[in-house]
């Protein structure tokens, strides 16, 4: 399995290049944290009663990518990827892991959503807006939200990885 290169975001670039750089950095960080583990370890719930697992985080972030960059930004009418795609509160799910779903399959779904996200952002200005919850949301806001989402979950992933094999600071 190959993982994307994790490149430091540019130190002196436009707002958009910086935001895209940070989002890609966190996307790559998530995969780096998962590197070298077998499917069983990636699916294992490390802190019961929480359902959090590394594979569940990858699945969740695929759902989040789909929601913000496809449903909200592009207006695509798409179902959830995973059976628990939406929580009762309306949040993106994906945390539950089916033992029949390999990490490679979960990662493939995530990669497809990231590719679709990039395609849906291409040609749009950071200031472009779309309707959302009775207001307008900008591509800028979506990027900042996604950076926060990934940073939070990369922290979770780092702790889960430490519980699995003691590896930290990936």
C-alpha positions in Angstrom: 0.0 0.0 0.0 1.4 3.4 -0.9 0.6 6.6 1.0 0.6 10.1 -0.4 3.6 12.3 0.4 2.9 14.5 3.3 4.2 17.9 2.3 4.5 20.9 4.6 1.9 23.6 3.5 3.5 26.6 1.8 4.9 29.2 4.2 4.2 32.2 1.9 1.4 31.6 -0.5 -2.1 32.8 -1.2 -4.9 32.2 1.2 -6.3 29.5 -1.1 -2.9 27.7 -1.7 -2.3 27.8 2.1 -5.7 26.3 2.9 -5.5 23.7 0.3 -2.0 22.8 1.5 -3.2 22.4 5.1 -6.1 20.3 4.0 -3.9 18.0 1.9 -1.4 17.8 4.7 -4.0 16.6 7.2 -5.5 14.2 4.6 -2.0 12.6 4.2 -1.4 12.6 7.9 -4.5 10.5 8.5 -3.1 7.8 6.1 0.4 8.0 7.6 -1.1 7.3 11.0 -2.7 4.1 9.5 0.5 3.0 7.7 1.9 -0.4 8.6 -1.1 -1.8 10.4 -3.2 -4.9 9.4 -6.9 -4.7 8.8 -7.7 -6.1 12.2 -5.8 -3.4 14.0 -7.3 -0.7 11.8 -10.8 -1.9 12.6 -10.3 -2.5 16.3 -12.1 -0.2 18.7 -9.4 1.0 21.1 -11.4 2.9 23.7 -14.7 1.2 24.4 -17.5 2.1 24.7 -16.5 4.5 21.9 -16.8 3.0 18.4 -13.7 4.9 17.2 -11.3 3.0 15.1 -8.8 4.1 12.5 -10.8 2.6 9.7 -13.9 4.2 11.1 -12.2 7.6 11.0 -11.3 7.1 7.4 -14.8 6.1 6.6 -16.2 9.1 8.6 -13.9 11.5 6.7 -15.1 10.1 3.4 -18.7 10.9 4.5 -17.6 14.4 5.5 -15.8 15.0 2.2 -18.9 13.8 0.4 -21.2 16.0 2.4 -19.3 19.3 2.1 -17.8 19.1 -1.3 -20.4 17.2 -3.2 -23.8 17.6 -1.4 -23.3 21.2 -0.2 -20.9 22.7 -2.6 -21.9 21.0 -5.8 -25.5 20.3 -4.9 -25.3 16.6 -5.7 -28.1 14.4 -4.3 -26.1 11.5 -3.0 -26.8 8.8 -0.4 -24.5 8.1 2.5 -21.5 5.8 1.7 -21.9 3.7 4.9 -25.0 2.3 6.6 -24.5 4.7 9.5 -23.8 7.6 7.1 -25.9 10.1 9.2 -26.4 10.1 13.0 -29.8 10.8 14.4 -28.6 14.3 15.1 -27.8 14.7 11.3 -24.0 14.6 11.7 -21.9 12.6 9.3 -21.4 9.1 10.5 -19.3 6.3 9.0 -17.7 5.4 12.3 -19.2 1.9 12.5 -17.0 -0.7 10.7 -18.3 -3.8 9.0 -15.9 -6.7 9.5 -16.4 -7.6 5.9 -15.1 -4.2 4.7 -11.3 -4.1 4.2 -9.3 -1.0 5.0 -8.3 -1.0 1.3 -12.0 -0.7 0.4 -12.6 2.1 3.0 -9.5 3.9 1.8 -10.6 3.6 -1.9 -14.0 5.2 -1.0 -12.2 8.0 0.8 -9.8 8.5 -2.1 -12.8 8.8 -4.5 -14.4 11.4 -2.3 -11.2 13.4 -2.1 -10.8 13.3 -5.9 -14.4 14.4 -6.3 -13.8 17.2 -3.8 -10.8 18.5 -5.7 -12.8 18.4 -9.0 -15.7 20.3 -7.4 -13.4 23.0 -6.1 -11.5 23.5 -9.4 -12.7 26.6 -11.2 -14.5 28.0 -8.1 -13.3 31.1 -6.3 -12.7 30.9 -2.6 -15.4 33.6 -2.2 -18.0 31.6 -4.2 -21.0 30.8 -2.1 -23.8 28.2 -2.2 -27.1 28.0 -0.2 -26.8 26.3 3.1 -29.2 26.2 6.0 -31.1 29.3 4.9 -27.9 31.3 4.4 -24.8 31.2 2.1 -21.6 29.3 2.8 -18.4 30.1 1.0 -15.8 27.7 -0.4 -13.4 29.5 2.0 -15.6 28.5 5.0 -15.8 24.9 3.8 -12.0 24.6 3.6 -11.5 26.1 7.0 -14.1 23.8 8.4 -12.5 20.7 6.8 -9.1 21.7 8.1 -10.5 21.8 11.6 -12.4 18.5 11.0 -9.2 16.7 9.8 -7.0 18.2 12.5 -9.4 17.0 15.3 -9.7 13.5 13.8 -5.9 13.2 13.2 -5.5 13.9 16.9 -8.0 11.1 17.6 -6.2 8.8 15.2 -2.8 9.5 16.8 -4.1 8.4 20.1 -5.7 5.3 18.7 -2.4 4.4 17.0 -0.6 4.8 20.2 -3.0 2.4 21.9 -2.5 -0.2 19.1 1.3 -0.4 19.0 2.8 2.5 21.0 3.7 4.5 17.8 3.3 8.3 18.3 4.1 11.4 16.3 3.4 9.9 12.9 
